[in-house]
Amino acid sequence: MGVFVFLPLVLPLTAWPVARLAEGRLHPRTATRLLTAVAVVMAGCSTLCLALLMVVGTAQLPGNPLPDGWSDPEVRAAVPHDEIAGRAAIPALAAVTVLCGRTVHRHRRVARRARRALTALPGRAVAVLPDSTPYAYALPDRIVVTTALLDGLAPAERRALFAHERAHVTARHHRHLLAVHLAARTNPFLRPLRTAVRYTAERWADEEAARSVGDRRTVARAIGTAALLSAGTPAPTLAAVAAAGPVPRRVAALLGPAPVVRSWPSAFTTAGLAVWGAAAGTLVSAMSSANSAVTLFLILRAAAPL
């Protein structure tokens, strides 16, 4: 395996430029899907390599349940600095498992409590709460908004608000957000991608609302007014679901022209170079983890034939 087993742990750094540039250079829908895919693949590869390192490290521990042949010198020689890396991978993988498990558990618990609290309210698609606290958010299958927020918006702004939240539900943004949140838990180097997806998912919903309403300025006013009304208000959201995002940047983007829909930017642009760099890093990460897994499998099979 050599150093290839360590590459997926650091290759997420190659995605930092695209995480920064995708927010303003790519269409929000393209950016959200691209960054989510890169984060999921890189997180899976780094977790696989941690598991491979853990096998080598666990084989060195006395009383381990693994076959004796797995602790042979030829097995340990497959990993550089096997004594340090192998044993360090054990608590690292345990921490990843605990953090991801807590995130999934919290996500399900909040969703379950929210559905239970809204069961008695009329309306399946939209739930209007008689609450003096202004806020609005989207569950995976329902929009929740309070009367305090609706009272502060003009009729056109209300339509923009509902179109925005409806876009979250239709596009299943909670899945993208949960995926990148788990990826960031798996590898801290993927946190910039989580931050970027939180913003691009909101921008995606903004653009869908602008297309539905037919007036970008109305959507911009709705976003600005809702942000002012709900400033400092802790809105209940699902675990890993983003906050409102940088509102001034979103408003400025809506006051400008609509973004051009491109599936893949030109390689001769800054954004294109960043996308190609992230794609190359993702490909190398997948190849490195696959090579390490196959190599370790063959070595273990030779050391302890079944």
ZIURKA-V963637 format. One record per residue. RES is the residue in three letters. SS is DSSP state (alpha for helix, beta for strand, coil for the rest). PHI is phi in whole degrees, -180 to 180 (none if undefined). OMEGA is omega as a letter, one per 30 degrees, with the letter a starting at -180 (999 if undefined). Layout:
RES;SS;PHI;OMEGA
RES;SS;PHI;OMEGA
//
This chain:
MET;coil;none;a
GLY;coil;61;a
VAL;coil;-74;a
PHE;alpha;-61;a
VAL;alpha;-70;a
PHE;alpha;-91;a
LEU;alpha;-59;a
PRO;alpha;-61;l
LEU;alpha;-77;a
VAL;alpha;-116;a
LEU;alpha;-64;l
PRO;alpha;-56;l
LEU;alpha;-62;l
THR;alpha;-70;a
ALA;alpha;-91;a
TRP;alpha;-61;l
PRO;alpha;-60;a
VAL;alpha;-71;l
ALA;alpha;-64;a
ARG;alpha;-80;a
LEU;alpha;-83;a
ALA;alpha;-63;a
GLU;alpha;-62;a
GLY;alpha;-120;a
ARG;alpha;-105;a
LEU;coil;-114;l
HIS;coil;-63;a
PRO;alpha;-55;l
ARG;alpha;-65;l
THR;alpha;-64;a
ALA;alpha;-63;a
THR;alpha;-63;a
ARG;alpha;-67;a
LEU;alpha;-64;a
LEU;alpha;-65;l
THR;alpha;-64;a
ALA;alpha;-63;l
VAL;alpha;-62;a
ALA;alpha;-64;a
VAL;alpha;-66;a
VAL;alpha;-65;a
MET;alpha;-68;l
ALA;alpha;-66;l
GLY;alpha;-63;a
CYS;alpha;-67;a
SER;alpha;-67;l
THR;alpha;-67;l
LEU;alpha;-61;l
CYS;alpha;-68;l
LEU;alpha;-63;l
ALA;alpha;-65;l
LEU;alpha;-65;l
LEU;alpha;-65;l
MET;alpha;-65;l
VAL;alpha;-60;l
VAL;alpha;-65;a
GLY;alpha;-71;l
THR;alpha;-66;a
ALA;coil;-64;a
GLN;coil;-87;a
LEU;coil;-79;l
PRO;coil;-67;l
GLY;coil;79;a
ASN;coil;-73;a
PRO;coil;-82;a
LEU;coil;-78;l
PRO;coil;-59;a
ASP;alpha;-61;a
GLY;alpha;-64;a
TRP;alpha;-73;l
SER;alpha;-102;l
ASP;coil;-62;l
PRO;alpha;-57;a
GLU;alpha;-68;l
VAL;alpha;-72;l
ARG;alpha;-66;a
ALA;coil;-68;a
ALA;coil;-72;a
VAL;coil;-118;l
PRO;coil;-62;a
HIS;coil;53;a
ASP;alpha;-61;a
GLU;alpha;-64;a
ILE;alpha;-80;a
ALA;alpha;-66;a
GLY;alpha;-63;a
ARG;alpha;-76;l
ALA;alpha;-68;a
ALA;alpha;-69;a
ILE;alpha;-65;l
PRO;alpha;-68;l
ALA;alpha;-64;l
LEU;alpha;-69;l
ALA;alpha;-63;l
ALA;alpha;-65;l
VAL;alpha;-61;a
THR;alpha;-62;a
VAL;alpha;-67;a
LEU;alpha;-64;l
CYS;alpha;-67;l
GLY;alpha;-63;l
ARG;alpha;-65;l
THR;alpha;-65;l
VAL;alpha;-64;l
HIS;alpha;-62;a
ARG;alpha;-66;l
HIS;alpha;-59;a
ARG;alpha;-68;a
ARG;alpha;-66;l
VAL;alpha;-66;l
ALA;alpha;-64;a
ARG;alpha;-66;l
ARG;alpha;-66;l
ALA;alpha;-65;l
ARG;alpha;-65;a
ARG;alpha;-66;a
ALA;alpha;-71;a
LEU;coil;-98;a
THR;coil;-61;a
ALA;coil;-82;a
LEU;coil;-84;l
PRO;coil;-73;l
GLY;coil;91;a
ARG;coil;-91;a
ALA;coil;-89;a
VAL;beta;-133;l
ALA;beta;-118;l
VAL;beta;-102;a
LEU;beta;-96;l
PRO;coil;-77;a
ASP;coil;-126;l
SER;coil;-80;l
THR;coil;-94;a
PRO;coil;-82;l
TYR;coil;-165;l
ALA;beta;-152;l
TYR;beta;-157;a
ALA;beta;-118;l
LEU;beta;-84;l
PRO;coil;-57;a
ASP;coil;-134;a
ARG;beta;-158;l
ILE;beta;-105;l
VAL;beta;-120;l
VAL;beta;-145;a
THR;beta;-100;l
THR;alpha;-64;l
ALA;alpha;-63;l
LEU;alpha;-73;l
LEU;alpha;-64;a
ASP;alpha;-66;a
GLY;coil;-88;a
LEU;coil;-111;l
ALA;coil;-74;a
PRO;alpha;-54;l
ALA;alpha;-66;l
GLU;alpha;-70;l
ARG;alpha;-65;l
ARG;alpha;-62;l
ALA;alpha;-66;l
LEU;alpha;-62;a
PHE;alpha;-65;l
ALA;alpha;-65;l
HIS;alpha;-64;a
GLU;alpha;-67;l
ARG;alpha;-65;l
ALA;alpha;-65;l
HIS;alpha;-59;a
VAL;alpha;-70;a
THR;alpha;-64;a
ALA;coil;-84;l
ARG;coil;55;a
HIS;alpha;-63;a
HIS;alpha;-62;l
ARG;alpha;-71;l
HIS;alpha;-61;a
LEU;alpha;-67;l
LEU;alpha;-67;a
ALA;alpha;-62;a
VAL;alpha;-73;l
HIS;alpha;-67;l
LEU;alpha;-65;l
ALA;alpha;-63;l
ALA;alpha;-67;l
ARG;alpha;-67;a
THR;alpha;-73;a
ASN;coil;-139;a
PRO;alpha;-60;l
PHE;alpha;-67;a
LEU;alpha;-93;a
ARG;alpha;-63;l
PRO;alpha;-59;l
LEU;alpha;-69;l
ARG;alpha;-62;l
THR;alpha;-62;a
ALA;alpha;-66;a
VAL;alpha;-68;l
ARG;alpha;-57;l
TYR;alpha;-74;a
THR;alpha;-66;l
ALA;alpha;-66;l
GLU;alpha;-67;l
ARG;alpha;-66;l
TRP;alpha;-60;l
ALA;alpha;-65;l
ASP;alpha;-61;a
GLU;alpha;-68;l
GLU;alpha;-65;l
ALA;alpha;-66;l
ALA;alpha;-64;l
ARG;alpha;-68;a
SER;alpha;-71;a
VAL;alpha;-77;a
GLY;coil;87;a
ASP;coil;-147;a
ARG;alpha;-67;a
ARG;alpha;-67;l
THR;alpha;-64;l
VAL;alpha;-64;l
ALA;alpha;-62;l
ARG;alpha;-65;l
ALA;alpha;-62;a
ILE;alpha;-65;a
GLY;alpha;-65;a
THR;alpha;-66;l
ALA;alpha;-63;l
ALA;alpha;-66;l
LEU;alpha;-68;a
LEU;alpha;-68;a
SER;coil;-100;l
ALA;coil;-60;a
GLY;coil;79;a
THR;coil;-90;l
PRO;coil;-77;a
ALA;coil;-75;l
PRO;coil;-71;a
THR;coil;-134;l
LEU;coil;-68;l
ALA;coil;-60;l
ALA;coil;78;l
VAL;coil;-84;a
ALA;coil;-71;l
ALA;coil;-79;a
ALA;coil;-67;l
GLY;coil;87;l
PRO;coil;-65;a
VAL;alpha;-62;l
PRO;alpha;-59;l
ARG;alpha;-68;l
ARG;alpha;-67;l
VAL;alpha;-65;l
ALA;alpha;-62;l
ALA;alpha;-66;l
LEU;alpha;-73;l
LEU;alpha;-77;l
GLY;coil;-94;l
PRO;coil;-70;l
ALA;coil;-66;a
PRO;coil;-67;l
VAL;coil;-80;a
VAL;coil;-82;l
ARG;coil;-132;l
SER;coil;-77;a
TRP;coil;-153;a
PRO;coil;-72;l
SER;coil;-64;a
ALA;coil;-70;a
PHE;coil;-94;l
THR;coil;-114;l
THR;alpha;-63;l
ALA;alpha;-64;l
GLY;alpha;-63;l
LEU;alpha;-62;l
ALA;alpha;-66;l
VAL;alpha;-65;l
TRP;alpha;-64;l
GLY;alpha;-64;l
ALA;alpha;-66;l
ALA;alpha;-65;l
ALA;alpha;-65;l
GLY;alpha;-63;l
THR;alpha;-65;l
LEU;alpha;-64;l
VAL;alpha;-64;l
SER;alpha;-62;l
ALA;alpha;-65;l
MET;alpha;-67;a
SER;alpha;-66;a
SER;alpha;-67;l
ALA;alpha;-65;l
ASN;alpha;-63;a
SER;alpha;-66;a
ALA;alpha;-65;a
VAL;alpha;-66;a
THR;alpha;-62;a
LEU;alpha;-65;l
PHE;alpha;-60;a
LEU;alpha;-67;l
ILE;alpha;-67;l
LEU;alpha;-64;l
ARG;alpha;-67;l
ALA;alpha;-73;a
ALA;alpha;-77;a
ALA;coil;-139;a
PRO;coil;-60;l
LEU;coil;-82;999
//
